[in-house]
Amino acid sequence: MRKLAAIALLPALLFAAAPARAHAFLDHAEPRVGSSVGSPPRLVSLWFTQNLEPAFSGAEVRDSAGARVDQGARVDPANRSLMRVSLRPLRPGSYKVHWRVLSVDTHTTEGSFSFQVGGP
């Protein structure tokens, strides 16, 4: 009987063994990851899978020569899973966005992606 009870409890123990740990990963962005846009955007918007800690989260945008073209990043106070990066006027070319964020679960994540601004 004990053996049967132990076998019956085994699935419950396996599924409850580890606590869930989540991180803030990039869900989507505008301009989209890897996209090509016809006209230069005024900002980059980044949506994450968790709320962010504004004081410890940021992003920057660089052109193909490595020069920064952003004017700073801010977490939206009304939607803390959204970060907006203001941009200087962009020329046609390739741009790389690098982000590093701290989520409310105290885990830091980072990543990058590129987008292209088309010519006339």
Backbone as JSON, one array per atom type, in Angstrom:
{
  "sequence": "MRKLAAIALLPALLFAAAPARAHAFLDHAEPRVGSSVGSPPRLVSLWFTQNLEPAFSGAEVRDSAGARVDQGARVDPANRSLMRVSLRPLRPGSYKVHWRVLSVDTHTTEGSFSFQVGGP",
  "N": [[0.81, -1.19, 0.0], [1.93, 1.25, 0.8], [3.83, 1.55, -1.17], [2.25, 1.94, -3.42], [1.04, 4.39, -2.76], [3.29, 6.05, -2.73], [4.04, 5.95, -5.41], [1.82, 7.18, -6.54], [2.12, 9.78, -5.6], [4.42, 10.66, -6.86], [4.21, 11.98, -9.52], [3.13, 14.5, -8.75], [5.15, 15.55, -7.12], [7.23, 15.78, -8.97], [6.31, 17.77, -10.75], [6.06, 19.96, -9.08], [8.55, 20.51, -8.18], [10.54, 22.53, -8.73], [10.72, 26.04, -8.23], [9.12, 28.51, -10.27], [11.02, 30.54, -12.38], [11.33, 33.54, -13.83], [12.37, 35.8, -16.4], [12.91, 39.09, -17.73], [12.4, 39.18, -20.97], [12.87, 40.29, -24.34], [9.91, 40.89, -25.94], [8.64, 42.0, -28.23], [9.39, 44.53, -30.73], [9.45, 47.89, -32.03], [10.88, 49.83, -34.45], [10.48, 46.6, -35.97], [12.35, 43.66, -35.08], [15.12, 43.08, -37.08], [13.95, 44.31, -39.26], [13.22, 46.37, -42.16], [12.75, 49.74, -42.64], [10.98, 52.33, -44.31], [10.94, 55.11, -43.78], [12.78, 57.16, -41.48], [12.56, 56.25, -38.07], [11.36, 57.98, -35.14], [11.65, 57.08, -32.66], [12.52, 54.11, -30.81], [10.63, 51.43, -29.74], [10.39, 49.11, -27.14], [9.05, 46.14, -26.03], [8.7, 44.14, -23.19], [8.67, 40.93, -21.48], [8.16, 41.08, -18.81], [7.6, 43.42, -16.12], [9.79, 46.24, -15.73], [12.6, 47.48, -13.83], [12.94, 50.77, -13.64], [15.21, 52.41, -12.91], [17.39, 50.8, -13.35], [17.47, 49.91, -15.95], [18.06, 50.08, -19.42], [18.81, 51.26, -22.78], [20.52, 51.51, -25.91], [21.18, 52.96, -29.12], [23.02, 52.42, -32.02], [24.79, 53.49, -34.96], [26.06, 52.12, -38.11], [28.74, 52.72, -37.99], [29.25, 52.7, -35.36], [28.61, 54.89, -33.82], [26.68, 56.53, -31.34], [23.21, 57.09, -31.67], [21.03, 57.61, -30.25], [18.93, 59.37, -27.86], [18.62, 58.73, -25.28], [16.96, 56.4, -23.05], [13.8, 55.4, -21.71], [11.72, 53.9, -19.29], [8.31, 53.33, -19.63], [6.1, 54.95, -17.48], [3.42, 54.27, -17.17], [3.18, 51.78, -18.27], [5.15, 49.5, -17.36], [6.45, 47.48, -18.68], [7.28, 48.39, -21.04], [9.72, 50.05, -22.9], [11.0, 53.06, -24.15], [13.06, 54.47, -26.63], [14.45, 57.41, -27.47], [15.33, 58.93, -30.57], [17.9, 60.53, -32.5], [17.71, 62.43, -35.58], [17.73, 60.07, -38.17], [19.81, 58.74, -40.75], [19.67, 57.01, -43.93], [20.54, 53.6, -43.56], [22.11, 51.03, -41.51], [21.19, 50.05, -38.22], [21.85, 49.33, -34.8], [20.33, 48.07, -31.95], [20.9, 47.9, -28.56], [20.01, 46.44, -25.56], [19.68, 46.39, -22.0], [18.3, 45.15, -19.18], [16.73, 45.22, -15.94], [14.54, 43.18, -14.37], [11.47, 43.13, -12.44], [11.67, 40.84, -10.99], [14.23, 40.74, -10.17], [16.21, 39.83, -11.93], [18.71, 40.24, -14.38], [18.78, 40.86, -17.83], [19.96, 40.9, -21.21], [20.31, 42.02, -24.61], [20.41, 42.3, -28.21], [19.52, 43.76, -31.36], [19.07, 44.4, -34.87], [18.04, 46.94, -37.21], [17.02, 48.34, -40.34], [17.2, 51.39, -42.1], [15.75, 52.51, -44.95], [16.81, 53.93, -48.12], [16.1, 56.87, -50.2]],
  "CA": [[0.0, 0.0, 0.0], [2.83, 2.4, 0.83], [4.46, 1.66, -2.48], [1.24, 2.51, -4.3], [0.9, 5.81, -2.38], [4.49, 6.75, -3.18], [3.96, 6.05, -6.87], [0.77, 8.15, -6.83], [2.63, 11.11, -5.28], [5.57, 10.98, -7.68], [3.97, 13.04, -10.51], [2.93, 15.79, -8.08], [6.46, 16.0, -6.69], [8.02, 16.16, -10.13], [5.82, 19.02, -11.32], [6.18, 21.03, -8.11], [9.91, 20.45, -7.64], [11.33, 23.76, -8.84], [9.92, 27.25, -8.38], [9.22, 29.15, -11.58], [11.86, 31.72, -12.42], [11.13, 34.21, -15.11], [13.21, 36.95, -16.67], [12.33, 40.01, -18.71], [12.95, 39.01, -22.31], [12.23, 41.12, -25.35], [8.74, 40.27, -26.54], [8.65, 42.53, -29.59], [9.93, 45.88, -30.84], [9.07, 48.7, -33.18], [10.83, 48.95, -35.59], [10.6, 45.18, -35.67], [13.67, 43.04, -35.11], [15.56, 42.7, -38.41], [13.12, 44.89, -40.3], [13.66, 47.51, -42.95], [11.69, 50.74, -42.64], [11.17, 53.3, -45.37], [11.27, 56.43, -43.23], [13.47, 57.04, -40.2], [11.71, 56.35, -36.88], [11.75, 58.98, -34.14], [11.97, 56.34, -31.45], [12.43, 52.65, -30.81], [9.82, 50.95, -28.62], [10.73, 47.73, -26.77], [8.11, 45.54, -25.08], [9.32, 43.01, -22.5], [7.75, 39.94, -20.93], [7.93, 41.42, -17.4], [7.83, 44.82, -15.77], [11.2, 46.58, -15.56], [13.02, 48.45, -12.82], [13.4, 51.89, -14.47], [16.53, 52.94, -12.56], [18.44, 49.86, -13.72], [17.17, 49.41, -17.29], [18.4, 51.05, -20.44], [19.07, 50.8, -24.14], [21.17, 52.48, -26.77], [21.11, 52.66, -30.55], [24.25, 52.85, -32.7], [24.8, 53.33, -36.41], [27.0, 51.1, -38.58], [30.09, 53.14, -37.61], [29.36, 52.57, -33.9], [28.25, 56.14, -33.14], [25.35, 56.53, -30.72], [22.22, 57.96, -32.34], [19.87, 57.76, -29.37], [18.93, 60.48, -26.92], [18.25, 58.18, -23.98], [15.87, 55.43, -22.96], [12.96, 55.54, -20.52], [10.64, 52.94, -19.09], [7.02, 54.01, -19.58], [5.56, 54.83, -16.13], [2.07, 53.69, -17.22], [3.33, 50.39, -18.7], [6.55, 49.28, -17.03], [7.07, 46.47, -19.55], [7.58, 49.11, -22.27], [10.8, 51.04, -22.86], [11.09, 53.85, -25.37], [14.38, 55.06, -26.86], [14.36, 58.56, -28.39], [16.39, 58.91, -31.57], [18.25, 61.71, -33.29], [17.33, 62.15, -36.98], [18.53, 58.99, -38.74], [20.05, 58.66, -42.19], [19.57, 55.63, -44.41], [21.62, 52.74, -43.11], [21.84, 49.96, -40.56], [21.25, 50.48, -36.83], [21.82, 48.24, -33.83], [19.76, 48.39, -30.64], [21.38, 47.03, -27.48], [19.26, 46.7, -24.33], [20.04, 45.68, -20.77], [17.22, 45.49, -18.26], [16.52, 44.52, -14.68], [13.1, 42.99, -14.19], [10.99, 43.19, -11.06], [12.07, 39.61, -10.31], [15.65, 40.99, -9.86], [17.11, 39.2, -12.89], [19.17, 41.1, -15.46], [18.93, 40.25, -19.15], [20.38, 41.85, -22.23], [20.28, 41.51, -25.96], [20.51, 43.31, -29.25], [18.97, 43.45, -32.68], [19.32, 45.44, -35.86], [17.02, 47.31, -38.19], [17.56, 49.08, -41.47], [16.43, 52.52, -42.62], [15.96, 52.52, -46.41], [17.12, 55.2, -48.79], [14.98, 57.47, -50.96]],
  "C": [[0.86, 1.26, 0.0], [3.47, 2.64, -0.52], [3.51, 2.3, -3.48], [1.05, 4.0, -4.01], [2.1, 6.62, -2.86], [4.48, 6.94, -4.69], [2.92, 7.1, -7.26], [1.25, 9.58, -6.58], [3.76, 11.56, -6.19], [5.29, 12.06, -8.73], [3.8, 14.42, -9.88], [4.27, 16.36, -7.63], [7.32, 16.46, -7.86], [7.59, 17.51, -10.69], [5.97, 20.2, -10.37], [7.6, 21.17, -7.58], [10.64, 21.78, -7.66], [10.4, 24.96, -8.95], [10.13, 27.87, -9.75], [10.09, 30.4, -11.47], [11.73, 32.32, -13.8], [12.07, 35.4, -15.2], [12.47, 37.85, -17.64], [13.06, 39.82, -20.03], [12.21, 39.93, -23.27], [11.1, 40.34, -25.99], [8.62, 40.7, -28.01], [9.12, 43.99, -29.56], [9.37, 46.57, -32.06], [10.14, 49.76, -33.36], [11.09, 47.5, -35.2], [12.04, 44.69, -35.82], [13.98, 42.61, -36.55], [14.81, 43.35, -39.56], [13.84, 45.99, -41.08], [12.5, 48.48, -43.02], [12.01, 51.8, -43.7], [11.56, 54.67, -44.87], [11.88, 56.27, -41.84], [12.5, 57.17, -39.01], [12.24, 57.43, -35.94], [12.1, 58.33, -32.81], [11.89, 54.86, -31.7], [11.63, 52.28, -29.58], [10.13, 49.47, -28.4], [9.74, 47.24, -25.74], [8.76, 44.28, -24.51], [8.26, 42.12, -21.86], [7.46, 40.15, -19.45], [8.1, 42.92, -17.22], [9.31, 45.02, -15.44], [11.4, 47.51, -14.38], [13.63, 49.62, -13.58], [14.82, 52.38, -14.17], [17.68, 52.05, -13.04], [18.23, 49.25, -15.11], [17.49, 50.48, -18.31], [18.63, 50.4, -21.8], [19.8, 51.91, -24.88], [21.08, 52.01, -28.21], [22.37, 53.24, -31.19], [24.12, 52.63, -34.2], [25.88, 52.33, -36.81], [28.45, 51.45, -38.27], [30.3, 53.04, -36.09], [29.01, 53.83, -33.13], [26.84, 56.04, -32.56], [24.44, 57.53, -31.42], [20.98, 58.13, -31.47], [20.05, 58.96, -28.46], [18.48, 60.01, -25.54], [17.04, 57.27, -24.05], [15.12, 55.64, -21.65], [11.92, 54.44, -20.49], [9.36, 53.74, -18.93], [6.42, 53.85, -18.18], [4.16, 54.19, -16.08], [2.1, 52.21, -17.62], [4.8, 50.02, -18.52], [7.19, 48.11, -17.77], [7.46, 47.09, -20.9], [8.7, 50.11, -22.04], [10.83, 51.75, -24.2], [12.47, 54.5, -25.44], [14.21, 56.17, -27.89], [15.57, 58.56, -29.31], [16.66, 60.3, -32.14], [17.76, 61.43, -34.71], [18.29, 61.13, -37.6], [18.66, 59.13, -40.25], [19.79, 57.24, -42.64], [20.78, 54.83, -43.96], [21.15, 51.71, -42.11], [22.06, 50.47, -39.13], [21.11, 49.28, -35.91], [21.32, 48.77, -32.5], [20.32, 47.39, -29.64], [20.62, 47.43, -26.21], [19.8, 45.85, -23.19], [19.03, 46.12, -19.73], [17.28, 44.65, -16.99], [15.02, 44.41, -14.49], [12.75, 43.04, -12.72], [11.31, 41.91, -10.3], [13.56, 39.6, -9.97], [16.63, 40.28, -10.78], [17.44, 40.2, -14.0], [19.27, 40.28, -16.74], [19.38, 41.33, -20.12], [20.33, 41.19, -23.59], [20.43, 42.64, -26.96], [19.83, 42.82, -30.52], [19.25, 44.62, -33.6], [18.06, 45.75, -36.65], [17.67, 48.2, -39.22], [16.63, 50.23, -41.81], [16.78, 52.61, -44.1], [16.24, 53.9, -46.94], [15.92, 55.73, -49.55], [14.57, 56.65, -52.17]]
}
